[in-house]
Amino acid sequence: MRRFKLGIGTAMGTAALAAGALALAPTASAVDPTTATLTADCGTYGSGLATLTATQSGTSATITLSSGAIKAPIDVPAGSVSSTLTLSKSGGGTKTFTGNSNPAIPTGSDVTTGPLKGTVAAGDVLEAKSLKLVIFGLITVNCTATSAQSPGPFTF
């Protein structure tokens, strides 16, 4: 009988600790939508559909972008693309997300960059407007959104 009592007490103690940890855990903010698309014009480098995927944790947010609008003309090693994504902010102003975190991109493949990091405030409504890629520190590609994000801007 004593083993049974200890087992119940231990289980109840573990459950109480788990509930306490959940109560003290910081609340995670959610961005909506988490994925959006738009079309972009990258001048002589091409144009087409771009997909943006956003995540948020408190005031930190990341956006990863992939696009068939730009094809890698040569093999691009991981971490060799410096990217700046500019988003318009509802109510005025802009926010930028930056980073050097691209995966390796084989010749002829769609360009992917990110996660690009930025800061947000609760209630920020952001829509991608332009992207600047600097590849190997030598080649600069400037892209401009030619459509609105679908299904809509990111709300943080």
C-alpha positions as CSV (number, residue, x, y, z in Angstrom):
1,M,0.0,0.0,0.0
2,R,2.9,2.4,0.8
3,R,4.3,2.0,-2.8
4,F,0.9,3.0,-4.2
5,K,0.8,6.1,-2.0
6,L,4.3,7.2,-3.0
7,G,3.5,6.6,-6.7
8,I,0.4,8.8,-6.5
9,G,2.3,11.5,-4.6
10,T,5.2,11.5,-7.1
11,A,2.8,11.6,-10.0
12,M,0.9,14.5,-8.5
13,G,4.1,16.4,-7.7
14,T,5.3,15.9,-11.3
15,A,2.0,17.1,-12.7
16,A,2.1,20.2,-10.4
17,L,5.6,21.1,-11.5
18,A,4.7,20.7,-15.2
19,A,1.6,22.9,-14.7
20,G,3.8,25.5,-13.0
21,A,6.4,25.5,-15.7
22,L,3.6,26.0,-18.3
23,A,2.2,28.9,-16.3
24,L,5.6,30.6,-16.1
25,A,6.7,29.9,-19.7
26,P,6.7,33.1,-21.9
27,T,3.8,33.3,-24.2
28,A,4.7,32.8,-27.9
29,S,3.4,35.4,-30.3
30,A,2.0,34.2,-33.5
31,V,2.3,35.8,-36.9
32,D,-0.6,35.5,-39.3
33,P,-0.4,34.4,-42.0
34,T,2.8,32.4,-41.7
35,T,3.2,32.0,-45.5
36,A,2.5,34.6,-48.2
37,T,3.3,35.0,-51.9
38,L,3.8,37.9,-54.2
39,T,5.3,38.6,-57.6
40,A,8.5,40.5,-57.9
41,D,10.5,42.1,-60.7
42,C,14.3,41.7,-60.4
43,G,15.3,43.6,-63.5
44,T,17.6,41.7,-65.8
45,Y,17.8,38.9,-63.3
46,G,14.2,37.9,-63.9
47,S,10.7,38.2,-62.4
48,G,8.2,35.8,-60.9
49,L,6.5,34.4,-57.8
50,A,8.2,34.7,-54.4
51,T,7.1,32.8,-51.3
52,L,7.8,34.3,-47.8
53,T,7.6,32.3,-44.6
54,A,7.5,34.2,-41.3
55,T,8.0,33.1,-37.7
56,Q,7.8,35.1,-34.5
57,S,9.0,34.7,-30.9
58,G,8.2,37.8,-28.8
59,T,9.7,40.9,-30.5
60,S,12.1,38.7,-32.7
61,A,10.9,37.6,-36.1
62,T,12.4,35.9,-39.1
63,I,11.3,35.7,-42.7
64,T,12.6,33.2,-45.3
65,L,12.2,33.9,-48.9
66,S,12.4,31.6,-51.9
67,S,11.7,32.6,-55.5
68,G,11.8,31.3,-59.0
69,A,12.1,34.9,-60.1
70,I,15.9,34.6,-59.8
71,K,17.8,31.5,-60.8
72,A,21.4,30.9,-59.6
73,P,23.7,31.5,-62.6
74,I,26.4,29.4,-60.8
75,D,26.7,27.3,-57.7
76,V,26.2,29.6,-54.7
77,P,27.7,28.3,-51.4
78,A,25.7,28.5,-48.2
79,G,26.1,31.8,-46.4
80,S,27.4,33.8,-49.4
81,V,24.3,35.9,-50.0
82,S,23.7,39.1,-47.9
83,S,20.0,39.9,-48.0
84,T,18.0,42.9,-47.0
85,L,14.2,42.6,-47.2
86,T,12.3,45.9,-46.8
87,L,8.6,45.7,-45.7
88,S,6.2,48.6,-45.5
89,K,4.5,49.1,-42.2
90,S,0.8,49.8,-42.0
91,G,0.4,53.4,-40.9
92,G,3.7,54.5,-42.4
93,G,7.4,53.7,-42.3
94,T,9.3,50.5,-43.1
95,K,11.0,47.6,-41.3
96,T,14.0,45.7,-42.6
97,F,15.0,42.1,-42.1
98,T,18.6,41.2,-42.8
99,G,20.8,38.2,-42.9
100,N,23.5,36.0,-44.6
101,S,21.8,32.7,-44.1
102,N,21.2,31.1,-47.5
103,P,21.4,27.4,-48.1
104,A,23.7,26.1,-50.8
105,I,22.0,26.9,-54.2
106,P,23.0,24.8,-57.2
107,T,23.3,26.3,-60.7
108,G,19.9,26.9,-62.2
109,S,18.0,26.5,-58.9
110,D,15.5,29.0,-57.3
111,V,17.2,31.4,-55.0
112,T,16.4,31.0,-51.3
113,T,17.5,33.4,-48.5
114,G,16.9,33.4,-44.8
115,P,16.0,33.3,-42.2
116,L,16.3,37.0,-42.3
117,K,16.0,38.6,-38.8
118,G,14.1,41.6,-37.7
119,T,12.3,43.0,-34.7
120,V,8.5,43.6,-34.5
121,A,6.0,45.0,-32.1
122,A,2.7,43.5,-31.2
123,G,0.2,44.6,-33.9
124,D,2.8,45.4,-36.6
125,V,1.3,44.9,-40.0
126,L,4.1,44.4,-42.6
127,E,4.1,43.8,-46.3
128,A,7.2,43.0,-48.4
129,K,8.1,45.7,-50.9
130,S,11.7,45.1,-52.0
131,L,14.6,42.7,-51.6
132,K,18.3,43.4,-52.1
133,L,20.6,40.4,-52.6
134,V,24.4,40.8,-52.7
135,I,26.0,37.6,-53.9
136,F,29.7,37.0,-53.1
137,G,29.9,40.7,-52.2
138,L,30.1,41.4,-55.9
139,I,26.7,40.9,-57.6
140,T,23.8,43.0,-56.5
141,V,20.2,42.0,-57.4
142,N,17.4,44.5,-56.6
143,C,13.9,43.1,-56.6
144,T,10.6,45.1,-56.3
145,A,7.2,43.6,-55.4
146,T,4.8,44.0,-58.3
147,S,1.8,42.6,-56.5
148,A,0.4,42.7,-53.0
149,Q,1.1,39.8,-50.6
150,S,-1.4,37.0,-50.8
151,P,-3.4,36.2,-48.6
152,G,-2.3,39.5,-47.1
153,P,0.3,41.3,-45.0
154,F,2.0,39.7,-42.0
155,T,0.3,40.7,-38.7
156,F,2.6,40.2,-35.7
